[in-house]
Amino acid sequence: MFKSISYKQKSYLLIIAFVLMLYLSYALSISKTLEVLADIDLMEKQVENTNNLPQRISVIKKELNKIEHLLGINNDSSTTDILDKVSKYCNSQKILLKELPQPETYIENDINIKTYVFTFEGSFHKLLLLLEMLEKKYTAGRVVSANFYINKDIRTKQESLYLKLFIQKIKTSSNE
C-alpha cells in the first residue's frame, strides 16, 4: 500500500497524521490538564483569601463602627448622658436650657428611634458653638434638625434668640 506512494506524498501524510495526533492529544489530555490547573489557581486564591479573613473582619468591623457613629447608632441608652453633656456646656457658655426633653420613641421592626427635643436661649454665636459641639463631638446621638427663631417676651418687650434642636438615638435589637 505504501509502495505506490511517493516520498513527497508520504511526507504530506506524515504531517497530516502528526497534526491529527497533536489535536487528539490536546483534546484528550492537555485541555483537561489546563482546566485542572485553572481550578488549582482559583482554589489557591481562595485559600489565600481565607488566610486574610481575620484582618478583613477587623477592618469591616471598624468601618461598621464608623458608619454607626455617623448614623448615631449606639448601645448607650442613658438619657442622663445627653443631659450631662448639654448642661455642662450650657453652664460654661451661659446658655439657658429652656425645655428639658422627654424622649419620643418610635419602634418599627427591630429599630428603636428616640428623639430628644431641646430648646436653648442665648446669643447666636454661643448657640452655633453648641450646635457644632453636638454635631462633631457628641457620639451617643445624632443632630437631626436645628431651628433658630426669635421670640418676643410680651412682659419685658425684649426679643430673645432660641434654638430648637432635635437629637436622635437609633438602636437596633442587636445592640440591646
C-alpha positions as CSV (number, residue, x, y, z in Angstrom):
1,M,0.0,0.0,0.0
2,F,2.8,2.5,0.9
3,K,4.9,1.3,-2.0
4,S,3.0,3.1,-4.7
5,I,3.0,6.4,-2.8
6,S,5.9,8.8,-3.5
7,Y,8.1,10.2,-0.7
8,K,6.5,13.6,-1.2
9,Q,3.0,12.2,-0.6
10,K,4.3,10.1,2.4
11,S,5.7,13.3,4.0
12,Y,2.4,15.0,3.5
13,L,0.6,12.1,5.1
14,L,3.1,12.1,7.9
15,I,2.5,15.8,8.5
16,I,-1.3,15.3,8.5
17,A,-1.0,12.4,10.8
18,F,1.2,14.4,13.1
19,V,-1.3,17.4,13.2
20,L,-4.1,14.9,13.8
21,M,-2.2,13.3,16.7
22,L,-1.4,16.8,18.1
23,Y,-5.1,17.7,18.0
24,L,-6.2,14.4,19.6
25,S,-3.6,14.7,22.4
26,Y,-4.7,18.2,23.1
27,A,-8.4,17.3,23.1
28,L,-8.0,14.2,25.2
29,S,-5.4,15.2,27.8
30,I,-3.8,18.7,27.6
31,S,-7.1,20.6,27.7
32,K,-8.2,18.7,30.8
33,T,-4.9,19.4,32.4
34,L,-5.2,23.1,31.7
35,E,-8.7,23.1,33.2
36,V,-7.4,21.4,36.4
37,L,-4.5,24.0,36.6
38,A,-7.0,26.8,36.4
39,D,-9.1,25.2,39.2
40,I,-6.0,24.8,41.3
41,D,-5.1,28.5,40.8
42,L,-8.6,29.5,41.8
43,M,-8.6,27.3,44.9
44,E,-5.2,28.7,45.9
45,K,-6.5,32.2,45.7
46,Q,-9.5,31.2,47.9
47,V,-7.1,29.7,50.5
48,E,-5.1,33.0,50.5
49,N,-8.3,34.9,51.0
50,T,-9.3,32.7,53.9
51,N,-5.9,33.4,55.5
52,N,-6.6,37.1,55.4
53,L,-10.1,36.8,56.9
54,P,-9.3,37.8,60.5
55,Q,-7.7,41.1,59.2
56,R,-10.6,41.7,56.8
57,I,-13.1,41.1,59.6
58,S,-11.4,43.7,61.9
59,V,-11.3,46.2,59.0
60,I,-15.0,45.6,58.3
61,K,-15.9,46.0,62.0
62,K,-14.1,49.3,62.1
63,E,-15.9,50.5,59.0
64,L,-19.2,49.4,60.6
65,N,-18.4,51.3,63.8
66,K,-17.7,54.4,61.8
67,I,-21.0,54.1,59.9
68,E,-22.9,53.5,63.2
69,H,-21.1,56.6,64.7
70,L,-22.2,58.7,61.7
71,L,-25.7,57.4,61.9
72,G,-25.9,57.9,65.7
73,I,-26.5,54.2,66.3
74,N,-25.2,53.4,69.8
75,N,-25.9,51.0,72.5
76,D,-25.6,53.6,75.3
77,S,-29.2,54.3,76.1
78,S,-29.0,56.7,79.1
79,T,-30.9,59.9,78.8
80,T,-28.7,61.4,81.5
81,D,-25.7,61.2,79.2
82,I,-27.2,63.7,76.8
83,L,-28.4,65.9,79.7
84,D,-25.0,65.9,81.4
85,K,-23.1,67.0,78.3
86,V,-25.6,69.6,77.3
87,S,-25.9,71.1,80.8
88,K,-22.2,71.2,81.4
89,Y,-21.7,73.1,78.1
90,C,-24.7,75.4,78.8
91,N,-23.3,76.3,82.2
92,S,-19.8,77.1,80.8
93,Q,-21.2,79.2,77.9
94,K,-24.1,81.0,79.8
95,I,-26.8,79.4,77.6
96,L,-30.2,78.8,79.1
97,L,-31.8,75.4,78.6
98,K,-35.5,76.3,78.3
99,E,-37.0,72.8,77.9
100,L,-35.9,69.5,79.3
101,P,-36.5,66.8,76.8
102,Q,-38.9,63.9,77.1
103,P,-37.7,61.4,74.6
104,E,-40.2,60.5,71.9
105,T,-39.8,56.8,71.0
106,Y,-40.6,55.3,67.6
107,I,-40.3,51.5,67.2
108,E,-40.5,49.6,64.0
109,N,-39.3,46.1,63.4
110,D,-36.0,45.8,65.3
111,I,-35.2,49.5,65.1
112,N,-35.8,51.8,68.1
113,I,-35.5,55.6,67.5
114,K,-35.5,58.0,70.4
115,T,-35.9,61.7,69.6
116,Y,-34.9,64.4,72.1
117,V,-36.2,67.9,71.6
118,F,-34.1,70.7,73.3
119,T,-34.9,74.4,73.4
120,F,-32.0,76.8,74.2
121,E,-31.9,80.5,74.6
122,G,-28.7,82.6,74.1
123,S,-26.6,84.6,71.6
124,F,-26.3,83.4,68.0
125,H,-22.6,82.7,68.3
126,K,-22.9,80.7,71.5
127,L,-25.8,78.7,70.2
128,L,-23.9,78.0,67.0
129,L,-20.9,76.7,69.0
130,L,-23.3,74.5,71.0
131,L,-24.7,73.1,67.7
132,E,-21.2,72.5,66.4
133,M,-20.2,70.7,69.6
134,L,-23.2,68.4,69.5
135,E,-22.7,67.6,65.8
136,K,-19.0,66.9,65.8
137,K,-18.0,65.8,69.3
138,Y,-21.2,64.1,70.7
139,T,-21.2,60.4,69.8
140,A,-24.2,59.0,71.6
141,G,-26.8,60.6,69.3
142,R,-27.1,62.5,66.0
143,V,-28.3,66.0,65.5
144,V,-31.2,65.7,63.0
145,S,-32.6,69.2,62.9
146,A,-31.8,72.7,64.2
147,N,-34.2,75.6,64.1
148,F,-33.2,79.2,65.1
149,Y,-36.1,81.5,65.9
150,I,-36.7,84.8,67.7
151,N,-39.4,85.1,70.3
152,K,-40.6,88.4,71.8
153,D,-41.4,88.4,75.5
154,I,-44.6,90.4,76.0
155,R,-43.9,91.5,79.6
156,T,-40.3,92.7,79.1
157,K,-40.7,93.6,75.4
158,Q,-37.4,92.0,74.6
159,E,-36.5,89.7,71.8
160,S,-34.6,86.5,72.5
161,L,-32.9,84.1,70.1
162,Y,-33.9,80.4,70.6
163,L,-32.5,77.2,69.2
164,K,-34.8,74.2,68.9
165,L,-32.6,71.1,68.5
166,F,-33.6,67.5,67.6
167,I,-31.2,64.8,68.6
168,Q,-31.9,61.1,67.6
169,K,-30.5,57.9,69.1
170,I,-31.0,54.9,66.9
171,K,-30.8,51.4,68.4
172,T,-31.2,48.1,66.8
173,S,-32.2,44.9,68.6
174,S,-28.7,43.6,68.1
175,N,-27.3,46.5,70.2
176,E,-29.6,45.9,73.2
